[in-house]
Amino acid sequence: MTITTTWLHAAQPIAPETVIDALRPQGAVATTPGPTLRRQFFDSVDWRLFKAGFALSEEAGAGGPALVLSDLSGGEAVRAQGAIGEGFLSDLPETVATPLRPVLKVRRLLPRLSETVATQAVTLRNEDEKLILRAQLLALRGNGADGAFAVTLLGLSPLRGYEKAARRAAGALGAAGFAAGGGDLGQRFAAVGHAPGAYSRKIRLDLAPGATAAEAARALHLSLLDSIDRNVEGAAARIDTGFLHELRVAVRRTRSALDLVDPGVLPAAVTAPARAEFRWLGRATNEMRDLDVYLLALPGFRAGLPERLRPALDPYEAHLTKAAATAARRLARTLRSARFLALQRDWRAALESPAPGDAPHADAPARRLADDRISAAFTKFVKKGRKIDPDSPAERLHALRAHGKRLRYLLEFFRSLYPPEALGALIDDLKGLQDHLGAFQDATVQSDAILDHAATMGPATAPETLLAMGMVAEALAARQHAARAGFHAAFGPFAAGAPTIRALFPHRLEAGPARAHA
């Protein structure tokens, strides 16, 4: 009976003969060549599995493909027969999908690393010819567009009672070039040109304390433009719904910065056309994102129905799927159009080679700009929130959500100018309120939309389908009512927040015609 395997690794090829020579002083060593495996590692475009400590590979073998879910050090957690398929959670065996569901969500698994694994079984017997140690020698080789690697792993599995022999073996193998641990998958990713930890959807601006307002605005816009560029092809090709979502977030942040940061900081001759073009881009992506949201919500809609009525939503799903296919073609044309390519090119050129213009606050300190813009946006946000009462129309809550989102963007844009964690609690409170208002808005919009969809599906729609859609709309209306009832509790942290905000952001720019507006 064996105990837990101890893994060693070497960042270079090590021949079986080297292992034999290292172990020979302890007894008789034998090696047996094993199969050569081919495996491919998968992760989402934003490296969700890697960041959560998972590694997922598909192995090709005589018995068909197998999926192996492990930790980053190679410790196997789940093995199941099956293949990646299209790369979505629904394609995976349930034993693999279950631990990944809260991590991967709607993102698609993409091939990240291919490698071959040549195996050797190694045994060590003592002078009495008793087996005391088994080992597995793995020679890993991989290639990518930007590099290659060749590493060696060795797993030591001593028989019970011979743990000391394993420790002596590990010491001897250390002199032969091995080190403790099962190797670093991140290093293998890096060897073929990947940087798993570098991707982030968050704004990561590290503004210098002495940065001017114009320098901060340009750096912010360039970071957002990079995010748009990074997601364009995935959105156009419909790799998964996350690409369009990330692109839209970057567009929304850009529009917020154009309205809240740039007035008086960047020349109006530069920002005015950009404002119009990004408004066009936002509107051009609305239809596809709305359909994505409805399709993603459909499993939840089904789950809320009596079991006998769940199949009745199939025609509605088919209606949405057909509409989404048409919208996807329109979106692809937009994202590959001359107008969009010109927007990308001209906006980057304007940011990287700024032309002189009338911008009275361009040389103001970035921290003063941040104080001014954030305090103005916060004051307006609180003022609007305090006016909401039980009789306020839904549009006021939707507008408050938009103001809160823009305020949060400002805090995230300029976070690096303030002491660490100074804005963390405020950002977290805003996110909580955003989630609450988002639940209200989603329920409102979806409740109306599903009734509109029922009206457009035609008179041939089965009564059971219309009944099921009506029940979904009713459930959404109840959800909307519950979210509305909880608004004042969610808004509570902000109701008396104006004095705090004035203390956090004391500076104001001189009043003038180019003041920001929220």
C-alpha positions as CSV (number, residue, x, y, z in Angstrom):
1,M,0.0,0.0,0.0
2,T,1.4,3.4,-1.0
3,I,1.3,6.7,0.7
4,T,0.9,10.2,-0.8
5,T,3.1,10.7,-3.8
6,T,5.9,13.3,-3.5
7,W,6.6,15.2,-6.6
8,L,9.9,16.6,-7.9
9,H,10.6,18.7,-11.0
10,A,13.4,19.9,-13.2
11,A,13.2,22.7,-15.7
12,Q,15.1,20.7,-18.3
13,P,15.1,17.2,-19.8
14,I,16.5,14.6,-17.5
15,A,17.2,11.1,-19.0
16,P,16.0,7.9,-17.2
17,E,19.7,6.9,-16.9
18,T,20.3,9.9,-14.7
19,V,17.5,8.8,-12.4
20,I,18.8,5.3,-12.3
21,D,22.3,6.4,-11.4
22,A,21.0,8.7,-8.6
23,L,18.9,5.8,-7.1
24,R,21.3,2.9,-7.6
25,P,23.2,3.4,-4.3
26,Q,20.0,2.5,-2.5
27,G,19.2,-0.8,-4.3
28,A,18.2,-2.3,-7.6
29,V,16.5,0.1,-10.0
30,A,14.4,-0.9,-13.0
31,T,12.6,1.2,-15.6
32,T,9.7,0.3,-17.9
33,P,8.7,2.6,-20.7
34,G,5.1,3.7,-20.6
35,P,2.7,5.3,-23.1
36,T,3.2,8.8,-24.5
37,L,0.2,11.0,-23.7
38,R,-1.0,14.0,-25.6
39,R,-2.8,16.6,-23.6
40,Q,-4.2,20.1,-24.0
41,F,-4.9,22.6,-21.2
42,F,-7.9,24.8,-21.4
43,D,-8.9,28.1,-19.8
44,S,-11.1,31.1,-20.5
45,V,-9.8,34.2,-22.2
46,D,-9.5,35.9,-18.8
47,W,-7.8,32.9,-17.1
48,R,-10.6,32.2,-14.6
49,L,-9.5,28.7,-13.9
50,F,-5.8,29.6,-13.4
51,K,-6.7,32.5,-11.1
52,A,-8.9,30.1,-9.0
53,G,-6.2,27.5,-8.7
54,F,-7.5,25.0,-11.2
55,A,-5.9,23.3,-14.2
56,L,-8.1,21.5,-16.7
57,S,-6.7,19.3,-19.4
58,E,-8.0,16.9,-22.0
59,E,-5.9,13.8,-22.5
60,A,-6.0,11.6,-25.6
61,G,-5.7,7.9,-24.8
62,A,-6.6,4.4,-26.1
63,G,-9.9,4.5,-24.2
64,G,-10.9,7.8,-25.7
65,P,-10.5,11.4,-24.4
66,A,-10.5,12.0,-20.7
67,L,-10.8,15.3,-18.8
68,V,-8.5,15.9,-15.8
69,L,-9.2,18.6,-13.3
70,S,-6.4,19.3,-10.9
71,D,-4.8,22.0,-8.9
72,L,-1.9,24.0,-10.4
73,S,0.7,21.8,-8.9
74,G,-0.7,18.8,-10.7
75,G,-2.6,17.2,-7.9
76,E,-5.5,15.4,-9.6
77,A,-8.9,16.1,-8.2
78,V,-11.3,14.8,-10.8
79,R,-11.0,12.5,-13.8
80,A,-13.8,11.8,-16.2
81,Q,-14.2,10.3,-19.6
82,G,-15.3,12.9,-22.1
83,A,-14.1,15.9,-24.2
84,I,-14.1,19.6,-24.0
85,G,-16.6,19.8,-26.8
86,E,-17.6,23.4,-27.6
87,G,-16.0,24.5,-24.3
88,F,-19.0,25.5,-22.3
89,L,-20.0,24.2,-18.9
90,S,-22.9,22.4,-20.5
91,D,-20.5,20.3,-22.6
92,L,-18.5,19.0,-19.6
93,P,-19.3,15.9,-17.5
94,E,-21.1,16.9,-14.3
95,T,-18.3,15.8,-12.0
96,V,-16.0,18.3,-13.8
97,A,-18.6,21.0,-14.4
98,T,-19.7,21.2,-10.7
99,P,-16.5,22.7,-9.2
100,L,-16.0,24.9,-12.2
101,R,-19.6,26.4,-12.4
102,P,-19.0,29.3,-9.9
103,V,-15.7,30.1,-11.6
104,L,-16.2,29.8,-15.3
105,K,-19.9,30.9,-15.5
106,V,-20.7,31.9,-19.1
107,R,-17.1,32.0,-20.4
108,R,-15.9,29.5,-22.9
109,L,-12.9,27.2,-22.5
110,L,-10.2,27.9,-25.1
111,P,-7.0,25.8,-25.8
112,R,-4.1,27.4,-24.1
113,L,-1.3,24.8,-24.1
114,S,-0.5,21.5,-25.8
115,E,2.1,19.1,-24.6
116,T,3.3,15.5,-25.0
117,V,4.1,13.5,-21.9
118,A,6.4,10.5,-22.3
119,T,6.1,8.2,-19.2
120,Q,8.5,5.8,-17.5
121,A,7.7,3.6,-14.6
122,V,10.6,3.3,-12.1
123,T,10.9,0.8,-9.2
124,L,13.5,0.5,-6.4
125,R,14.1,-2.7,-4.5
126,N,16.3,-3.1,-1.5
127,E,19.0,-5.7,-1.0
128,D,16.4,-8.3,0.0
129,E,14.7,-7.6,-3.4
130,K,11.7,-6.2,-1.7
131,L,9.9,-3.4,-3.5
132,I,10.3,-0.2,-1.4
133,L,9.6,2.6,-3.9
134,R,7.6,3.2,-7.1
135,A,8.2,6.3,-9.2
136,Q,6.7,7.9,-12.2
137,L,9.0,9.8,-14.6
138,L,7.3,12.2,-16.9
139,A,9.0,14.1,-19.7
140,L,6.9,17.1,-20.8
141,R,7.4,18.9,-24.0
142,G,5.3,21.7,-25.4
143,N,5.4,24.2,-28.3
144,G,3.5,27.4,-28.9
145,A,3.6,30.3,-31.3
146,D,5.9,32.2,-28.9
147,G,8.2,29.5,-27.4
148,A,8.6,26.0,-26.2
149,F,9.6,24.1,-23.1
150,A,11.0,20.7,-22.0
151,V,10.6,19.8,-18.3
152,T,10.8,16.7,-16.3
153,L,8.5,15.6,-13.4
154,L,9.1,12.7,-11.0
155,G,6.6,11.3,-8.6
156,L,7.9,9.2,-5.7
157,S,5.5,6.7,-4.0
158,P,7.2,4.8,-1.2
159,L,5.7,1.6,0.1
160,R,4.4,1.8,3.7
161,G,7.2,1.7,6.2
162,Y,9.8,2.9,3.7
163,E,9.2,6.6,3.9
164,K,12.9,7.2,4.8
165,A,13.9,5.5,1.6
166,A,11.8,8.1,-0.3
167,R,13.4,11.0,1.6
168,R,16.9,9.6,0.8
169,A,15.8,9.2,-2.9
170,A,14.6,12.8,-3.0
171,G,18.0,14.0,-1.6
172,A,19.9,12.0,-4.2
173,L,17.7,13.2,-7.0
174,G,18.2,16.8,-5.9
175,A,21.9,16.4,-6.7
176,A,20.8,15.2,-10.2
177,G,18.9,18.4,-10.9
178,F,15.5,17.9,-9.4
179,A,13.8,20.3,-7.0
180,A,10.8,19.8,-4.7
181,G,7.3,20.4,-6.1
182,G,5.3,19.3,-9.1
183,G,6.5,22.0,-11.4
184,D,4.8,25.3,-12.2
185,L,2.1,25.2,-14.9
186,G,2.3,29.0,-15.0
187,Q,5.9,28.7,-16.1
188,R,4.9,26.4,-18.9
189,F,2.2,28.8,-20.0
190,A,4.8,31.6,-19.9
191,A,7.2,29.6,-22.0
192,V,4.8,29.5,-24.9
193,G,3.9,33.2,-24.6
194,H,1.0,33.4,-22.1
195,A,0.8,35.6,-19.0
196,P,-2.2,34.2,-17.0
197,G,-2.1,36.7,-14.2
198,A,-1.8,39.8,-16.5
199,Y,-5.4,39.8,-17.8
200,S,-7.8,41.9,-15.8
201,R,-11.2,43.5,-16.6
202,K,-10.6,46.0,-13.9
203,I,-9.1,49.4,-14.5
204,R,-5.5,49.2,-13.4
205,L,-4.2,52.8,-13.7
206,D,-1.2,53.6,-11.7
207,L,-1.1,57.4,-12.0
208,A,2.0,59.2,-10.8
209,P,1.4,61.6,-7.9
210,G,2.5,64.5,-10.1
211,A,0.5,63.6,-13.1
212,T,-1.5,66.3,-14.8
213,A,-5.2,66.1,-15.5
214,A,-4.6,65.7,-19.3
215,E,-2.0,62.9,-18.7
216,A,-4.4,61.1,-16.4
217,A,-7.3,61.4,-19.0
218,R,-5.2,60.1,-21.8
219,A,-3.8,57.2,-19.8
220,L,-7.4,56.3,-18.8
221,H,-8.7,56.3,-22.3
222,L,-5.8,54.3,-23.7
223,S,-6.4,51.6,-21.1
224,L,-10.1,51.5,-22.0
225,L,-9.3,51.4,-25.7
226,D,-6.9,48.5,-25.1
227,S,-9.8,46.7,-23.4
228,I,-12.1,47.4,-26.4
229,D,-9.4,46.1,-28.8
230,R,-8.9,43.0,-26.8
231,N,-12.5,42.0,-27.0
232,V,-13.5,43.0,-30.5
233,E,-12.7,39.8,-32.4
234,G,-14.2,37.5,-29.7
235,A,-17.4,39.6,-29.7
236,A,-17.6,39.6,-33.6
237,A,-17.0,35.9,-33.7
238,R,-19.4,35.1,-30.9
239,I,-16.8,33.0,-29.0
240,D,-18.8,33.6,-25.9
241,T,-21.1,36.3,-24.5
242,G,-18.4,37.6,-22.2
243,F,-16.5,39.3,-25.0
244,L,-19.4,41.6,-25.9
245,H,-20.1,42.3,-22.3
246,E,-16.5,43.3,-21.6
247,L,-16.4,45.4,-24.8
248,R,-19.6,47.2,-23.7
249,V,-18.2,47.8,-20.2
250,A,-15.2,49.5,-21.8
251,V,-17.4,51.5,-24.1
252,R,-19.6,52.6,-21.2
253,R,-16.6,53.6,-19.1
254,T,-15.2,55.5,-22.1
255,R,-18.4,57.4,-22.5
256,S,-18.5,58.2,-18.7
257,A,-14.9,59.5,-18.9
258,L,-15.8,61.7,-21.9
259,D,-18.6,63.2,-19.9
260,L,-17.2,63.3,-16.4
261,V,-13.4,63.6,-16.8
262,D,-12.6,65.2,-20.1
263,P,-14.5,68.6,-20.1
264,G,-11.9,71.3,-19.7
265,V,-9.1,68.7,-19.7
266,L,-8.9,67.4,-23.3
267,P,-9.7,69.7,-26.3
268,A,-13.4,69.8,-27.2
269,A,-12.4,69.4,-30.9
270,V,-11.1,65.9,-30.0
271,T,-13.7,64.7,-27.5
272,A,-16.8,65.9,-29.3
273,P,-16.5,63.5,-32.3
274,A,-15.4,60.7,-30.0
275,R,-18.5,61.2,-27.8
276,A,-20.7,60.9,-30.9
277,E,-18.9,57.8,-32.2
278,F,-18.9,55.9,-28.9
279,R,-22.6,56.7,-28.4
280,W,-23.1,55.1,-31.8
281,L,-21.1,52.1,-30.8
282,G,-23.0,51.6,-27.6
283,R,-26.3,51.7,-29.3
284,A,-25.1,49.4,-32.1
285,T,-24.3,46.7,-29.5
286,N,-27.6,47.0,-27.5
287,E,-29.7,44.5,-29.4
288,M,-27.2,41.7,-29.2
289,R,-26.5,42.2,-25.5
290,D,-30.2,42.3,-24.7
291,L,-30.8,38.9,-26.5
292,D,-27.7,37.5,-24.7
293,V,-29.3,38.4,-21.4
294,Y,-32.6,36.9,-22.2
295,L,-31.0,33.6,-23.4
296,L,-28.8,33.4,-20.3
297,A,-31.8,34.0,-18.1
298,L,-33.9,31.3,-19.8
299,P,-32.7,28.3,-17.7
300,G,-33.8,30.3,-14.6
301,F,-37.1,31.1,-16.2
302,R,-37.7,27.4,-16.8
303,A,-36.7,26.4,-13.3
304,G,-39.4,28.8,-11.9
305,L,-42.1,27.0,-13.8
306,P,-44.0,23.9,-12.9
307,E,-42.2,20.9,-14.5
308,R,-45.0,20.2,-17.0
309,L,-44.8,23.7,-18.4
310,R,-41.0,23.9,-18.8
311,P,-41.0,22.4,-22.3
312,A,-43.5,25.1,-23.3
313,L,-40.7,27.6,-23.4
314,D,-39.0,25.8,-26.2
315,P,-40.7,27.9,-28.9
316,Y,-39.6,31.1,-27.0
317,E,-36.1,29.8,-26.9
318,A,-36.2,29.1,-30.6
319,H,-37.6,32.7,-31.2
320,L,-34.7,34.2,-29.2
321,T,-32.1,32.0,-30.8
322,K,-33.2,33.0,-34.3
323,A,-33.3,36.7,-33.4
324,A,-29.8,36.4,-31.8
325,A,-28.4,34.8,-35.0
326,T,-29.6,37.8,-37.0
327,A,-28.3,40.3,-34.4
328,A,-25.0,38.5,-34.3
329,R,-24.5,39.1,-38.1
330,R,-25.3,42.8,-37.7
331,L,-22.9,43.1,-34.8
332,A,-20.1,41.4,-36.7
333,R,-20.6,43.8,-39.6
334,T,-20.5,46.7,-37.2
335,L,-17.3,45.6,-35.5
336,R,-15.6,45.0,-38.9
337,S,-16.9,48.1,-40.5
338,A,-14.8,51.0,-41.8
339,R,-16.5,53.3,-39.3
340,F,-15.5,51.2,-36.3
341,L,-12.0,50.7,-37.6
342,A,-11.7,54.5,-38.1
343,L,-12.9,55.1,-34.6
344,Q,-10.3,52.7,-33.1
345,R,-7.5,54.3,-35.3
346,D,-8.4,57.9,-34.9
347,W,-9.1,57.8,-31.2
348,R,-5.8,56.1,-30.4
349,A,-3.9,58.6,-32.6
350,A,-5.6,61.5,-30.8
351,L,-4.6,60.1,-27.4
352,E,-1.1,59.2,-28.3
353,S,-0.3,62.5,-30.2
354,P,-2.5,65.1,-28.5
355,A,-3.1,68.2,-30.5
356,P,-3.1,71.6,-28.8
357,G,-6.5,73.0,-28.0
358,D,-8.6,75.0,-25.6
359,A,-8.5,72.9,-22.4
360,P,-8.2,75.2,-19.4
361,H,-7.7,72.4,-16.8
362,A,-5.2,70.3,-18.9
363,D,-2.3,71.1,-16.6
364,A,-4.2,70.9,-13.3
365,P,-3.0,68.2,-10.9
366,A,-4.8,64.9,-11.5
367,R,-5.6,64.6,-7.8
368,R,-7.4,68.0,-7.9
369,L,-9.3,66.9,-11.0
370,A,-10.3,63.6,-9.2
371,D,-11.5,65.5,-6.1
372,D,-13.6,67.8,-8.1
373,R,-15.2,65.3,-10.4
374,I,-15.9,62.7,-7.7
375,S,-17.3,65.1,-5.2
376,A,-19.6,66.7,-7.8
377,A,-20.8,63.3,-9.0
378,F,-21.3,62.0,-5.5
379,T,-23.3,65.1,-4.5
380,K,-25.6,64.7,-7.5
381,F,-26.0,61.0,-6.8
382,V,-27.0,61.5,-3.2
383,K,-29.4,64.3,-4.1
384,K,-31.2,62.2,-6.6
385,G,-31.3,59.2,-4.3
386,R,-32.9,61.1,-1.5
387,K,-35.7,62.2,-3.7
388,I,-36.9,58.7,-4.4
389,D,-39.9,57.6,-2.5
390,P,-42.4,54.7,-2.8
391,D,-44.4,56.6,-5.5
392,S,-41.4,57.5,-7.7
393,P,-41.6,56.0,-11.2
394,A,-39.2,53.2,-12.2
395,E,-37.4,55.6,-14.5
396,R,-36.0,57.4,-11.5
397,L,-34.4,54.3,-10.1
398,H,-33.0,53.4,-13.5
399,A,-31.5,56.9,-13.7
400,L,-30.0,56.6,-10.2
401,R,-28.4,53.3,-11.1
402,A,-26.8,55.0,-14.1
403,H,-25.5,57.9,-11.9
404,G,-24.2,55.4,-9.4
405,K,-22.4,53.4,-12.1
406,R,-20.7,56.6,-13.4
407,L,-19.7,57.5,-9.9
408,R,-18.2,54.1,-9.3
409,Y,-16.3,54.4,-12.6
410,L,-14.8,57.7,-11.4
411,L,-13.7,56.1,-8.1
412,E,-12.0,53.2,-10.0
413,F,-10.4,55.5,-12.6
414,F,-8.6,57.6,-9.9
415,R,-8.2,55.0,-7.1
416,S,-4.4,55.0,-7.4
417,L,-4.2,58.7,-6.5
418,Y,-5.5,58.0,-3.0
419,P,-4.2,56.0,0.0
420,P,-4.6,52.3,-0.3
421,E,-8.1,51.1,0.5
422,A,-9.3,54.7,1.0
423,L,-12.0,54.2,-1.5
424,G,-12.6,50.5,-1.1
425,A,-15.5,50.6,1.3
426,L,-17.3,53.3,-0.9
427,I,-16.8,51.2,-4.0
428,D,-18.1,48.1,-2.3
429,D,-21.2,50.0,-1.0
430,L,-21.8,51.3,-4.6
431,K,-21.5,47.8,-6.0
432,G,-24.0,46.5,-3.5
433,L,-26.5,49.2,-4.4
434,Q,-25.8,48.6,-8.1
435,D,-26.6,44.9,-7.7
436,H,-29.9,45.9,-5.9
437,L,-30.9,48.4,-8.6
438,G,-29.7,46.1,-11.3
439,A,-32.1,43.4,-10.0
440,F,-34.9,45.9,-10.1
441,Q,-34.1,47.1,-13.6
442,D,-33.6,43.6,-15.0
443,A,-36.9,42.4,-13.6
444,T,-38.6,45.6,-15.0
445,V,-37.1,45.3,-18.5
446,Q,-37.4,41.6,-18.8
447,S,-41.0,41.5,-17.6
448,D,-42.0,44.0,-20.3
449,A,-39.8,42.4,-22.9
450,I,-41.2,38.9,-22.5
451,L,-44.7,40.2,-23.1
452,D,-43.5,42.1,-26.2
453,H,-41.8,38.9,-27.4
454,A,-45.1,37.0,-26.9
455,A,-46.9,39.5,-29.1
456,T,-44.4,39.2,-31.9
457,M,-44.2,35.4,-32.0
458,G,-47.4,35.3,-34.0
459,P,-50.9,33.8,-33.6
460,A,-49.7,30.2,-34.2
461,T,-47.9,30.2,-30.8
462,A,-49.3,27.4,-28.6
463,P,-51.5,28.5,-25.7
464,E,-49.1,26.6,-23.3
465,T,-46.2,28.7,-24.5
466,L,-48.1,31.9,-24.0
467,L,-49.2,30.7,-20.5
468,A,-45.6,29.9,-19.6
469,M,-44.3,33.2,-20.8
470,G,-47.1,35.0,-18.9
471,M,-46.1,33.1,-15.7
472,V,-42.5,34.1,-16.2
473,A,-43.5,37.8,-16.6
474,E,-45.6,37.6,-13.5
475,A,-42.7,36.1,-11.5
476,L,-40.4,38.9,-12.8
477,A,-43.0,41.5,-11.7
478,A,-43.0,40.1,-8.2
479,R,-39.2,40.2,-8.2
480,Q,-39.3,43.8,-9.3
481,H,-41.7,44.7,-6.5
482,A,-39.5,43.0,-3.9
483,A,-36.4,44.9,-5.1
484,R,-38.3,48.2,-5.1
485,A,-39.4,47.6,-1.5
486,G,-35.8,47.2,-0.4
487,F,-34.4,50.3,-2.0
488,H,-34.1,52.6,1.0
489,A,-32.2,49.9,3.0
490,A,-29.8,49.6,0.2
491,F,-29.4,53.3,-0.2
492,G,-28.9,53.8,3.5
493,P,-25.1,54.0,3.5
494,F,-25.3,57.0,1.1
495,A,-28.2,59.0,2.6
496,A,-26.0,60.9,5.0
497,G,-22.7,60.7,3.1
498,A,-22.1,64.2,1.9
499,P,-19.9,65.4,4.8
500,T,-17.7,62.3,4.5
501,I,-17.3,62.8,0.8
502,R,-16.3,66.4,1.3
503,A,-13.6,65.2,3.7
504,L,-12.3,62.6,1.3
505,F,-12.3,64.9,-1.8
506,P,-11.6,68.5,-0.5
507,H,-10.2,70.1,-3.7
508,R,-12.3,71.9,-6.3
509,L,-11.2,73.2,-9.7
510,E,-11.8,76.9,-10.4
511,A,-15.4,77.4,-11.6
512,G,-15.6,77.9,-15.3
513,P,-17.5,76.9,-18.5
514,A,-15.8,73.5,-18.7
515,R,-17.0,72.1,-15.4
516,A,-17.8,68.4,-15.4
517,H,-21.4,67.3,-15.4
518,A,-22.7,64.0,-14.0
